[in-house]
Amino acid sequence: MPLAFASPPISLNTAHALALSFVGSYVGSLYISKNARLSFKKVVAPDLREGEQRAKEDDERWRNDPDVIRARVTAAGLSTVSSCVVVLGVVWAFVGWDMKELPIALETTLTRLGFDTDLSLSQIVLPSLVTPVLYAGPLYAYFLAGRLPFQRSWSWRRCIAPIVTTWQGWRDFIVGPTTEEVVFRACTLAVYQLAGASVYMKIFLPPLLFGLAHVHHAWDKFNRFGRTKAAAQRAILETIFQLIYHSTTYISHLLQYNGFATARPSSSNIPGASYRDQAGVFTWTPWLLVHNA
């Protein structure tokens, strides 16, 4: 049975530090390796049409280059594993780093990250029905256009093959969403839960961190669109919009709430205690549906 805590095992400041370290590790991992780093020449292209990218030089490294994607997928995967290990370390430290307690510390960590094998069918299905309702309009539009799976305008070659047979598809639809959800939702929510953070903090802070993690894309956009004043404006505006979207929209907040609202209260809660410990049980389906929408 997963561990239960009568009081928060870590402070709120520690949770903040850990959450920021998850962000720094994930984003930083994309730049540590030379193969993962982007490389641009200081090329100014003032004659581009609005919204047009400049031509890529032979010795440049752009984010959609297959070797860059491979390196970044590997880096993001390692960073994700390390963040999960940190959460394990926090839980294991509570029992004094005792090797005999490692199995239960591991079980507790997996449960708090959402990987619970004891979920009932209703715990899996019901939360997964909430998020798709938000997309009822677009899904209905796709239905009318015949673009849903197995309708007349849908085909495996055009709709699925580009995802599973290209590095860009793996990054955008499989590895990227999965690693980001594990790090920016599961790991951050786990440490804030361990710190006894308020409901509002657990709803609003992880999406804000997720939004901040996308700020580094501004440099990529600025270079690809010609290093001009217009390119700078485009990069800044798109980055600000992305930051606001990820950190303030109801979708992000709903996903966070869905994460701990479906949590299973620990059987070892102490009556009258000010800290209500919960094993962070939540399903991954809604998060991945939204991330790939």
Stockholm file with secondary structure:
# STOCKHOLM 1.0

chainA/1-293         MPLAFASPPISLNTAHALALSFVGSYVGSLYISKNARLSFKKVVAPDLREGEQRAKEDDERWRNDPDVIRARVTAAGLSTVSSCVVVLGVVWAFVGWDMKELPIALETTLTRLGFDTDLSLSQIVLPSLVTPVLYAGPLYAYFLAGRLPFQRSWSWRRCIAPIVTTWQGWRDFIVGPTTEEVVFRACTLAVYQLAGASVYMKIFLPPLLFGLAHVHHAWDKFNRFGRTKAAAQRAILETIFQLIYHSTTYISHLLQYNGFATARPSSSNIPGASYRDQAGVFTWTPWLLVHNA
#=GR chainA/1-293 SS CCCCCSSCSSCHHHHHHHHHHHHHHHHHHHHHSTTTSCBCCCCCCTTCCTTCCCCCCTTCBCTTSHHHHHHHHHHHHHHHHHHHHHHHHHHHHHTTTCGGGHHHHHHHHHHHTTCCTTCCHHHHHHHHHHHHHHTHHHHHHHHHTTCSTTSTTCCIIIIIHHHHSSHHHHIIIIIHHHHHHIIIIIIHHHHHHHTTCCHHHHHHHHHHHHHHTTTTHHHHHHHHTTSSHHHHHHHHHHHHHHHHHHHHSHHHHHHHHHHHHTCEECTTCCTTCSSCCEECCCCSHHHHHHHTC
#=GC SS_cons         CCCCCSSCSSCHHHHHHHHHHHHHHHHHHHHHSTTTSCBCCCCCCTTCCTTCCCCCCTTCBCTTSHHHHHHHHHHHHHHHHHHHHHHHHHHHHHTTTCGGGHHHHHHHHHHHTTCCTTCCHHHHHHHHHHHHHHTHHHHHHHHHTTCSTTSTTCCIIIIIHHHHSSHHHHIIIIIHHHHHHIIIIIIHHHHHHHTTCCHHHHHHHHHHHHHHTTTTHHHHHHHHTTSSHHHHHHHHHHHHHHHHHHHHSHHHHHHHHHHHHTCEECTTCCTTCSSCCEECCCCSHHHHHHHTC
//
